[in-house]
C-alpha cells in the first residue's frame, strides 16, 4: 500500500517522453521483427493460415 500511494506516483512521470502515434497506414495486422529461425517458422504458419504480415529487417 505504501508503495502504491507514495512512491509510484512520484516516479510515474519522471521525464519519460511521450511517444507519438504511428501515423502511416499499416497494411498488415502482424509485424514479425527478426526473421531468424523462429521468425521464419512463425511466418510460415501465419502465411499458411492466410494472415497478411510484414517482415521488419533485412531481406536475404
N, C-alpha and C positions, 0 to 999 in steps of 0.2 A: 504494500500500500504506500509506504513512504517513497519508494522508488517511483511509482506512478504519479504521485501528487507533487513531489518536489523536484526530482532530478530529471525525469523525462521532459517535462515542459521547458526546462531551462535549456536543454540541448536539442530540442526539436527543430529549431530554426537557427542553427549556429553558422550561418553564412553559406549554406549549401545553395548553389544557383538553381533556379527553376528552369528546367529544360523545356524547350519548345516542342510543340506537337509536330509530327511529320505531316507536311502539307502536300507532298507529292502523291498522286494517286497510286494505289497499290493494286496490282492485277492478281497476284497470288495470295491466298489466305495464309500460307505457311512459308516461312523462310528457314532454310537449312544453312546455318552458318558453320562452315567447316565441312569439307567433303572428303574426309578421310575414310577409313574402313567402316565406321559406324554410320557416318553421314550417307555413304553410298547405299548401305543396307536400308536405312530409313527411307531414302529417296525411292528406291526400287519398290518397296512395299506401298508407299503413298501413290506412286505413279500407276502401279498395278490396280489400285482402288479407284483410279480416275481423278485423284486430287491434284489440282494445279499447285505448283510450288516454285519458289525462287531460290536458286543456289547463290549464296553470297561467298565470294572468294575467287581465287584464281582458277581459270579453266586449264585443264591439262590437254 
